[in-house]
């Protein structure tokens, strides 16, 4: 996008102050979360490699209509982060807790990822264009990372660099040899599977099946941008930040050890989620996510 294009969208985002429409959260069989509404809306077809600005602006208006809380006060990045995530829009907002900077990262998919009936396909896709779909859902991801720096044009964040995860108390044995030292994750990023890394971190954080009912359906922690990230399932910046402020030291105090009070608050938050197994229209496994806390 050109500078004036994303700046014009960011001005709209900074003026946004509205509540999300009621919706239900699901995770599909590819472990992708989405929010489903009681009404349907049109997702127009767009370029499958580089969406046009007009298509992006129209899609942002759709997001603002259904989940404005997710992108209020954010900046739309001119390119996806990472760049290979074509078809996704990334909205970011830096914030400070304690003496550390963090970045709220909300991504939403312009492409329809679920199965669609013939009556929902308003215009078939082509080699370079996605189909035009009548749908009732938006696929999204919410993450918060420890921020190293941002690149800005005026008041607009256009890129960022995460603070690289150094491992700290989260360590793994590269080889089962008592004579060889334990290496930290930062030393073996290129030779370890991230799913194993996340599993080890979950164990270190005490994220047991009793604490996190979703298990491997959706991981509440991850490695993104070579940084430790916390992942959330509610498309709302105010609610996400409201929870994150209770346990942000998880991303900053891995060297000294995370305070027990912080872990207790994190476990309390994770325990507020329950999951029900169901089926999609096409018969695939689908999980409905329910948050018990009345204030969320």
C-alpha positions, 0 to 999 in steps of 0.5 A, spaced: 500 500 500 502 507 498 503 511 504 497 515 503 492 509 503 494 506 510 494 513 513 487 514 511 485 507 514 489 508 520 485 515 521 478 511 521 481 506 526 483 512 531 476 514 530 473 508 532 469 507 538 464 501 538 462 494 541 463 488 537 456 484 535 454 478 538 458 472 536 460 465 538 468 463 537 470 456 534 476 453 532 476 449 526 479 442 524 486 446 522 486 449 529 484 456 526 479 460 530 474 464 527 468 468 530 461 466 527 455 471 527 447 470 526 447 474 520 451 473 513 455 478 509 459 478 503 466 477 502 468 480 495 473 476 491 480 480 491 487 478 488 490 472 491 497 475 491 496 482 492 489 485 494 487 492 491 487 498 496 479 498 495 478 491 497 482 492 503 478 498 505 472 495 504 474 489 508 476 493 514 469 496 514 466 489 514 471 488 520 469 495 523 462 493 523 462 486 526 468 486 531 470 494 531 473 492 538 479 488 535 482 494 531 480 500 535 486 505 535 491 500 531 495 501 525 494 497 519 501 495 517 502 496 509 504 489 508 503 482 512 507 480 517 510 475 515 510 477 508 508 470 506 501 471 509 498 473 503 490 475 504 491 477 511 491 484 514 495 485 520 493 491 525 498 493 531 498 497 537 504 498 541 503 498 549 507 499 555 507 495 562 512 496 567 518 498 563 517 494 557 514 495 551 509 490 548 505 489 541 498 487 540 498 484 533 491 482 530 490 479 524 484 477 520 483 473 513 480 476 507 480 469 504 474 465 506 477 458 509 471 454 511 466 450 506 461 454 502 455 451 499 453 453 492 448 458 494 454 462 498 458 462 492 456 469 489 462 469 484 467 463 483 474 464 484 479 464 478 487 463 477 488 470 480 482 472 484 479 469 490 471 467 490 466 472 492 463 468 498 456 470 503 459 468 510 457 469 517 464 468 520 471 472 520 477 468 521 482 471 526 488 471 530 490 475 537 497 475 539 502 479 544 509 479 543 515 483 547 517 489 543 524 491 541 522 496 536 517 499 531 518 503 524 514 509 523 512 514 518 509 520 522 504 516 527 503 510 523 507 504 525 509 500 518 513 495 521 516 492 528 522 488 530 520 483 536 525 482 542 528 475 540 526 470 545 532 468 549 529 462 553 531 463 560 528 458 564 525 455 558 530 450 556 530 443 552 536 438 552 538 438 545 541 431 546 540 426 551 547 426 554 549 427 561 556 430 559 553 435 554 550 442 557 543 444 556 542 449 550 537 454 550 532 455 545 535 461 542 541 457 540 537 452 536 531 455 533 533 452 526 534 445 528 528 444 533 520 444 531 516 449 534 511 445 536 516 441 541 518 448 543 511 450 545 510 444 549 516 444 553 514 452 555 507 449 556 510 444 561 514 450 564 508 454 565 504 449 568 499 449 563 496 442 564 489 439 561 486 442 568 488 449 567 487 449 559 481 445 557 483 446 549 489 442 550 492 442 543 486 445 539 489 452 540 495 453 544 495 459 548 503 460 547 507 460 541 513 462 538 512 468 533 517 473 529 522 469 533 519 471 540 515 468 545 508 470 544 501 469 548 495 468 544 488 470 545 481 467 543 477 474 544 477 479 538 477 485 542 483 489 544 480 492 550 479 485 553 485 482 551 489 488 554 485 488 560 487 480 561 494 481 559 496 486 564 495 481 569 500 476 567 505 480 562 511 478 566 511 471 563 514 475 557 519 479 560 521 475 567 524 468 564 531 469 566 529 470 573 523 466 574 516 468 573 513 470 580 508 465 583 502 470 583 503 472 575 502 464 574 496 464 578 493 469 575 495 466 568 492 460 570 486 463 572 485 466 566 486 460 562 481 456 566 476 461 564 475 457 557 471 451 556 470 447 549 465 443 546 466 438 540 461 439 535 461 438 527 462 443 521 457 443 515 461 439 511 462 434 517 469 436 520 471 436 527 469 443 530 470 446 537 466 451 540 470 455 545 466 458 551 469 463 556 466 462 563 468 469 566 462 474 566 466 480 565 469 478 558 
